[in-house]
Amino acid sequence: MDRSALLRLLDEVRAGTLSQEQAAERLAGVLPGAAAATAGAATGSASHDAAQAFRIDHHRALRCGAPEVVLGSGKEPADLVRIAHEVLARAPRLLVTRVDGPRVAALRAALPEAVHHERARCVTVDREPPAPGRTGVLVLCAGTADVPVAEEARVTALMLGEAPQSLYDVGVAGLHRLTSRLDLLRAARVIVVAAGMDGALPSVVGGLVSVPVIAVPTSVGYGLGMGGIAPLLTMANACAPNVTFVNIDNGFGAGYVASLVNRQGSA
């Protein structure tokens, strides 16, 4: 249950179409104590040790506005499937990040409606009725090699209710590619910029707009790029004061924060 669902429930109680007892019964399944139930215990199919390996935070949607997002890397495919079923038992949307071949195959076999976003390395399920998302999020990346991180940000924002736009391969080595789309930049409420190599693009973007710019250093580059540390340091020293940054290759974190910013701005 998220905030909007809670408000609808309270409206039903106020209108008299739902009794207080019925409302209390619905809430019982989403309060923090109930949210600690293990997926293994729910299915009855996992061993005791496996069941204790994960506990789904069903209360997170009410606290934070979105259900728990699942990191796929490092998880056994069977465990990932159990976790996905448990999330979807109480939430209409599921986002699994950083999934590879065996994990993608297991999720798609268990959830026929699952969508694999190959470049973003994500799997999503959306059981919400179709509805327009919030406009205002723009995702940029410097080069084609940065696209996977940018796509992770875009898919994350999409699953959080945004209608993100994207503009890729607009790095500073060909600045005209960026400046030719100033209309798109200036229409955004928050901008995510993924860049490796020298990591200069976020500062340039920050100097062109009056909105928050969330920089994402990527592990793309030569020699002393040091797996993304060089662009990370560049972004930490950005001269544009509206630039902030997340960790290396953290498209998910950037997309999540962009959604929070946009949600507040469009309220």
Contacts in CASP RR format, 6 or more apart in sequence:
PFRMAT RR
TARGET T0000
AUTHOR 0000-0000-0000
METHOD contacts of the structure
MODEL  1
MDRSALLRLLDEVRAGTLSQEQAAERLAGVLPGAAAATAGAATGSASHDA
AQAFRIDHHRALRCGAPEVVLGSGKEPADLVRIAHEVLARAPRLLVTRVD
GPRVAALRAALPEAVHHERARCVTVDREPPAPGRTGVLVLCAGTADVPVA
EEARVTALMLGEAPQSLYDVGVAGLHRLTSRLDLLRAARVIVVAAGMDGA
LPSVVGGLVSVPVIAVPTSVGYGLGMGGIAPLLTMANACAPNVTFVNIDN
GFGAGYVASLVNRQGSA
1 9 0 8 1.000
1 26 0 8 1.000
1 27 0 8 1.000
1 30 0 8 1.000
1 61 0 8 1.000
1 62 0 8 1.000
1 90 0 8 1.000
2 61 0 8 1.000
2 62 0 8 1.000
2 65 0 8 1.000
2 66 0 8 1.000
2 67 0 8 1.000
2 91 0 8 1.000
3 61 0 8 1.000
3 62 0 8 1.000
3 65 0 8 1.000
6 62 0 8 1.000
9 18 0 8 1.000
9 23 0 8 1.000
9 26 0 8 1.000
9 27 0 8 1.000
10 23 0 8 1.000
12 18 0 8 1.000
12 23 0 8 1.000
13 19 0 8 1.000
13 20 0 8 1.000
13 23 0 8 1.000
28 34 0 8 1.000
29 35 0 8 1.000
29 58 0 8 1.000
29 90 0 8 1.000
30 58 0 8 1.000
30 59 0 8 1.000
30 62 0 8 1.000
30 90 0 8 1.000
31 59 0 8 1.000
32 59 0 8 1.000
33 59 0 8 1.000
34 58 0 8 1.000
35 56 0 8 1.000
35 57 0 8 1.000
35 58 0 8 1.000
35 59 0 8 1.000
35 60 0 8 1.000
36 55 0 8 1.000
37 55 0 8 1.000
37 56 0 8 1.000
37 58 0 8 1.000
38 51 0 8 1.000
38 52 0 8 1.000
38 54 0 8 1.000
38 55 0 8 1.000
38 56 0 8 1.000
39 46 0 8 1.000
39 51 0 8 1.000
39 54 0 8 1.000
39 56 0 8 1.000
39 82 0 8 1.000
39 83 0 8 1.000
39 85 0 8 1.000
39 86 0 8 1.000
40 46 0 8 1.000
40 50 0 8 1.000
40 51 0 8 1.000
40 54 0 8 1.000
40 82 0 8 1.000
40 86 0 8 1.000
41 51 0 8 1.000
42 86 0 8 1.000
42 89 0 8 1.000
43 82 0 8 1.000
43 85 0 8 1.000
44 51 0 8 1.000
45 82 0 8 1.000
46 79 0 8 1.000
46 82 0 8 1.000
50 79 0 8 1.000
53 79 0 8 1.000
54 79 0 8 1.000
54 82 0 8 1.000
54 83 0 8 1.000
56 68 0 8 1.000
56 83 0 8 1.000
56 86 0 8 1.000
56 87 0 8 1.000
57 68 0 8 1.000
58 67 0 8 1.000
58 68 0 8 1.000
58 90 0 8 1.000
58 91 0 8 1.000
60 66 0 8 1.000
60 67 0 8 1.000
60 68 0 8 1.000
61 67 0 8 1.000
61 68 0 8 1.000
61 91 0 8 1.000
66 93 0 8 1.000
66 159 0 8 1.000
66 160 0 8 1.000
66 256 0 8 1.000
66 259 0 8 1.000
67 87 0 8 1.000
67 90 0 8 1.000
67 91 0 8 1.000
67 93 0 8 1.000
67 94 0 8 1.000
68 87 0 8 1.000
69 95 0 8 1.000
69 96 0 8 1.000
69 97 0 8 1.000
69 156 0 8 1.000
69 252 0 8 1.000
69 256 0 8 1.000
70 80 0 8 1.000
70 83 0 8 1.000
70 84 0 8 1.000
70 87 0 8 1.000
70 94 0 8 1.000
70 95 0 8 1.000
70 96 0 8 1.000
70 97 0 8 1.000
71 96 0 8 1.000
71 97 0 8 1.000
71 98 0 8 1.000
72 80 0 8 1.000
72 96 0 8 1.000
72 97 0 8 1.000
72 98 0 8 1.000
72 99 0 8 1.000
72 103 0 8 1.000
73 98 0 8 1.000
73 99 0 8 1.000
73 100 0 8 1.000
75 83 0 8 1.000
75 103 0 8 1.000
77 102 0 8 1.000
77 103 0 8 1.000
77 105 0 8 1.000
77 106 0 8 1.000
77 107 0 8 1.000
78 106 0 8 1.000
80 96 0 8 1.000
80 99 0 8 1.000
80 103 0 8 1.000
80 106 0 8 1.000
80 107 0 8 1.000
81 106 0 8 1.000
81 107 0 8 1.000
81 110 0 8 1.000
81 111 0 8 1.000
84 94 0 8 1.000
84 96 0 8 1.000
84 107 0 8 1.000
84 110 0 8 1.000
84 111 0 8 1.000
84 125 0 8 1.000
85 110 0 8 1.000
87 94 0 8 1.000
88 94 0 8 1.000
88 111 0 8 1.000
88 125 0 8 1.000
88 127 0 8 1.000
92 126 0 8 1.000
92 127 0 8 1.000
92 128 0 8 1.000
93 124 0 8 1.000
93 125 0 8 1.000
93 126 0 8 1.000
93 127 0 8 1.000
93 128 0 8 1.000
93 159 0 8 1.000
94 111 0 8 1.000
94 114 0 8 1.000
94 123 0 8 1.000
94 124 0 8 1.000
94 125 0 8 1.000
94 126 0 8 1.000
95 122 0 8 1.000
95 123 0 8 1.000
95 124 0 8 1.000
95 155 0 8 1.000
95 156 0 8 1.000
95 159 0 8 1.000
96 103 0 8 1.000
96 107 0 8 1.000
96 122 0 8 1.000
96 123 0 8 1.000
96 124 0 8 1.000
97 121 0 8 1.000
97 122 0 8 1.000
97 152 0 8 1.000
97 156 0 8 1.000
97 252 0 8 1.000
98 121 0 8 1.000
98 122 0 8 1.000
99 107 0 8 1.000
99 116 0 8 1.000
99 121 0 8 1.000
99 122 0 8 1.000
99 123 0 8 1.000
100 121 0 8 1.000
103 123 0 8 1.000
104 116 0 8 1.000
104 123 0 8 1.000
107 114 0 8 1.000
107 116 0 8 1.000
107 123 0 8 1.000
108 114 0 8 1.000
108 116 0 8 1.000
108 123 0 8 1.000
111 125 0 8 1.000
113 125 0 8 1.000
113 127 0 8 1.000
114 123 0 8 1.000
114 124 0 8 1.000
114 125 0 8 1.000
115 123 0 8 1.000
115 124 0 8 1.000
115 125 0 8 1.000
115 126 0 8 1.000
116 122 0 8 1.000
116 123 0 8 1.000
117 123 0 8 1.000
117 124 0 8 1.000
117 151 0 8 1.000
117 155 0 8 1.000
119 147 0 8 1.000
119 148 0 8 1.000
119 151 0 8 1.000
120 148 0 8 1.000
120 151 0 8 1.000
120 152 0 8 1.000
120 154 0 8 1.000
120 155 0 8 1.000
121 148 0 8 1.000
121 152 0 8 1.000
122 151 0 8 1.000
122 152 0 8 1.000
122 155 0 8 1.000
122 156 0 8 1.000
124 155 0 8 1.000
124 158 0 8 1.000
124 159 0 8 1.000
126 159 0 8 1.000
132 163 0 8 1.000
133 161 0 8 1.000
133 162 0 8 1.000
133 163 0 8 1.000
134 161 0 8 1.000
134 162 0 8 1.000
134 163 0 8 1.000
134 262 0 8 1.000
134 263 0 8 1.000
134 266 0 8 1.000
135 162 0 8 1.000
135 163 0 8 1.000
135 165 0 8 1.000
135 189 0 8 1.000
135 266 0 8 1.000
136 162 0 8 1.000
136 163 0 8 1.000
136 164 0 8 1.000
136 165 0 8 1.000
136 187 0 8 1.000
136 188 0 8 1.000
136 189 0 8 1.000
136 190 0 8 1.000
136 262 0 8 1.000
136 266 0 8 1.000
137 157 0 8 1.000
137 162 0 8 1.000
137 163 0 8 1.000
137 164 0 8 1.000
137 165 0 8 1.000
137 188 0 8 1.000
137 189 0 8 1.000
137 190 0 8 1.000
137 191 0 8 1.000
137 192 0 8 1.000
137 255 0 8 1.000
137 258 0 8 1.000
137 259 0 8 1.000
137 262 0 8 1.000
138 164 0 8 1.000
138 165 0 8 1.000
138 166 0 8 1.000
138 167 0 8 1.000
138 184 0 8 1.000
138 185 0 8 1.000
138 187 0 8 1.000
138 188 0 8 1.000
138 190 0 8 1.000
138 191 0 8 1.000
138 192 0 8 1.000
139 150 0 8 1.000
139 153 0 8 1.000
139 154 0 8 1.000
139 157 0 8 1.000
139 164 0 8 1.000
139 165 0 8 1.000
139 166 0 8 1.000
139 167 0 8 1.000
139 191 0 8 1.000
139 192 0 8 1.000
139 194 0 8 1.000
139 255 0 8 1.000
139 258 0 8 1.000
140 150 0 8 1.000
140 166 0 8 1.000
140 167 0 8 1.000
140 168 0 8 1.000
140 170 0 8 1.000
140 178 0 8 1.000
140 191 0 8 1.000
140 192 0 8 1.000
140 193 0 8 1.000
140 194 0 8 1.000
140 201 0 8 1.000
140 205 0 8 1.000
141 147 0 8 1.000
141 149 0 8 1.000
141 150 0 8 1.000
141 168 0 8 1.000
141 169 0 8 1.000
141 170 0 8 1.000
141 193 0 8 1.000
141 194 0 8 1.000
141 195 0 8 1.000
141 218 0 8 1.000
142 169 0 8 1.000
142 170 0 8 1.000
142 171 0 8 1.000
142 172 0 8 1.000
142 193 0 8 1.000
142 194 0 8 1.000
142 195 0 8 1.000
142 196 0 8 1.000
142 197 0 8 1.000
142 199 0 8 1.000
142 201 0 8 1.000
143 168 0 8 1.000
143 169 0 8 1.000
143 170 0 8 1.000
143 171 0 8 1.000
143 195 0 8 1.000
143 220 0 8 1.000
144 168 0 8 1.000
144 169 0 8 1.000
145 196 0 8 1.000
145 218 0 8 1.000
145 220 0 8 1.000
145 221 0 8 1.000
146 168 0 8 1.000
146 194 0 8 1.000
146 195 0 8 1.000
146 196 0 8 1.000
146 218 0 8 1.000
146 220 0 8 1.000
147 168 0 8 1.000
149 194 0 8 1.000
149 216 0 8 1.000
149 218 0 8 1.000
149 249 0 8 1.000
149 250 0 8 1.000
149 251 0 8 1.000
150 166 0 8 1.000
150 168 0 8 1.000
150 192 0 8 1.000
150 194 0 8 1.000
150 216 0 8 1.000
150 251 0 8 1.000
152 251 0 8 1.000
152 252 0 8 1.000
152 255 0 8 1.000
153 164 0 8 1.000
153 192 0 8 1.000
153 194 0 8 1.000
153 216 0 8 1.000
153 251 0 8 1.000
153 252 0 8 1.000
153 253 0 8 1.000
153 254 0 8 1.000
153 255 0 8 1.000
153 258 0 8 1.000
154 164 0 8 1.000
154 166 0 8 1.000
154 192 0 8 1.000
154 255 0 8 1.000
156 251 0 8 1.000
156 252 0 8 1.000
156 253 0 8 1.000
156 254 0 8 1.000
156 255 0 8 1.000
156 256 0 8 1.000
156 259 0 8 1.000
157 164 0 8 1.000
157 192 0 8 1.000
157 255 0 8 1.000
157 256 0 8 1.000
157 258 0 8 1.000
157 259 0 8 1.000
157 262 0 8 1.000
158 164 0 8 1.000
160 255 0 8 1.000
160 256 0 8 1.000
160 259 0 8 1.000
160 263 0 8 1.000
161 259 0 8 1.000
162 258 0 8 1.000
162 259 0 8 1.000
162 262 0 8 1.000
164 258 0 8 1.000
165 184 0 8 1.000
165 188 0 8 1.000
167 178 0 8 1.000
167 181 0 8 1.000
167 184 0 8 1.000
169 177 0 8 1.000
170 177 0 8 1.000
170 178 0 8 1.000
170 181 0 8 1.000
170 201 0 8 1.000
171 177 0 8 1.000
171 178 0 8 1.000
171 195 0 8 1.000
171 201 0 8 1.000
172 178 0 8 1.000
172 198 0 8 1.000
172 200 0 8 1.000
172 201 0 8 1.000
172 204 0 8 1.000
175 204 0 8 1.000
178 185 0 8 1.000
178 201 0 8 1.000
178 204 0 8 1.000
178 205 0 8 1.000
179 208 0 8 1.000
182 208 0 8 1.000
185 191 0 8 1.000
185 205 0 8 1.000
185 208 0 8 1.000
185 209 0 8 1.000
186 208 0 8 1.000
186 209 0 8 1.000
188 209 0 8 1.000
188 211 0 8 1.000
189 211 0 8 1.000
189 261 0 8 1.000
189 262 0 8 1.000
189 265 0 8 1.000
189 266 0 8 1.000
190 211 0 8 1.000
190 212 0 8 1.000
190 213 0 8 1.000
190 214 0 8 1.000
190 258 0 8 1.000
190 261 0 8 1.000
190 262 0 8 1.000
191 205 0 8 1.000
191 206 0 8 1.000
191 209 0 8 1.000
191 211 0 8 1.000
191 212 0 8 1.000
191 213 0 8 1.000
191 214 0 8 1.000
191 258 0 8 1.000
192 213 0 8 1.000
192 214 0 8 1.000
192 216 0 8 1.000
192 251 0 8 1.000
192 254 0 8 1.000
192 255 0 8 1.000
192 258 0 8 1.000
193 201 0 8 1.000
193 202 0 8 1.000
193 205 0 8 1.000
193 213 0 8 1.000
193 214 0 8 1.000
193 215 0 8 1.000
193 216 0 8 1.000
194 216 0 8 1.000
194 218 0 8 1.000
194 251 0 8 1.000
194 254 0 8 1.000
195 201 0 8 1.000
195 202 0 8 1.000
195 215 0 8 1.000
195 216 0 8 1.000
195 217 0 8 1.000
195 218 0 8 1.000
195 231 0 8 1.000
196 217 0 8 1.000
196 218 0 8 1.000
196 219 0 8 1.000
196 220 0 8 1.000
196 221 0 8 1.000
196 228 0 8 1.000
196 230 0 8 1.000
196 231 0 8 1.000
197 220 0 8 1.000
197 221 0 8 1.000
197 222 0 8 1.000
197 225 0 8 1.000
197 230 0 8 1.000
197 231 0 8 1.000
198 230 0 8 1.000
198 231 0 8 1.000
198 234 0 8 1.000
199 215 0 8 1.000
199 217 0 8 1.000
199 230 0 8 1.000
199 231 0 8 1.000
199 234 0 8 1.000
199 235 0 8 1.000
200 234 0 8 1.000
202 213 0 8 1.000
202 215 0 8 1.000
202 235 0 8 1.000
202 238 0 8 1.000
202 240 0 8 1.000
202 243 0 8 1.000
202 245 0 8 1.000
203 234 0 8 1.000
203 235 0 8 1.000
203 238 0 8 1.000
203 239 0 8 1.000
203 240 0 8 1.000
203 243 0 8 1.000
204 240 0 8 1.000
205 213 0 8 1.000
205 240 0 8 1.000
205 243 0 8 1.000
206 213 0 8 1.000
206 238 0 8 1.000
206 240 0 8 1.000
206 242 0 8 1.000
206 243 0 8 1.000
207 240 0 8 1.000
207 242 0 8 1.000
209 242 0 8 1.000
210 242 0 8 1.000
211 242 0 8 1.000
212 242 0 8 1.000
212 244 0 8 1.000
212 261 0 8 1.000
213 240 0 8 1.000
213 242 0 8 1.000
213 243 0 8 1.000
213 244 0 8 1.000
214 244 0 8 1.000
214 245 0 8 1.000
214 246 0 8 1.000
214 254 0 8 1.000
214 255 0 8 1.000
214 257 0 8 1.000
214 258 0 8 1.000
214 261 0 8 1.000
215 235 0 8 1.000
215 238 0 8 1.000
215 243 0 8 1.000
215 244 0 8 1.000
215 245 0 8 1.000
215 246 0 8 1.000
215 254 0 8 1.000
216 245 0 8 1.000
216 246 0 8 1.000
216 249 0 8 1.000
216 250 0 8 1.000
216 251 0 8 1.000
216 254 0 8 1.000
217 228 0 8 1.000
217 229 0 8 1.000
217 231 0 8 1.000
217 232 0 8 1.000
217 234 0 8 1.000
217 235 0 8 1.000
217 245 0 8 1.000
217 247 0 8 1.000
217 248 0 8 1.000
217 249 0 8 1.000
218 228 0 8 1.000
218 231 0 8 1.000
218 248 0 8 1.000
218 249 0 8 1.000
219 227 0 8 1.000
219 228 0 8 1.000
219 248 0 8 1.000
219 249 0 8 1.000
220 228 0 8 1.000
221 227 0 8 1.000
221 228 0 8 1.000
221 230 0 8 1.000
224 230 0 8 1.000
225 231 0 8 1.000
227 248 0 8 1.000
228 248 0 8 1.000
228 249 0 8 1.000
229 248 0 8 1.000
232 245 0 8 1.000
232 247 0 8 1.000
232 248 0 8 1.000
235 243 0 8 1.000
235 245 0 8 1.000
236 245 0 8 1.000
238 245 0 8 1.000
246 253 0 8 1.000
246 254 0 8 1.000
246 257 0 8 1.000
END
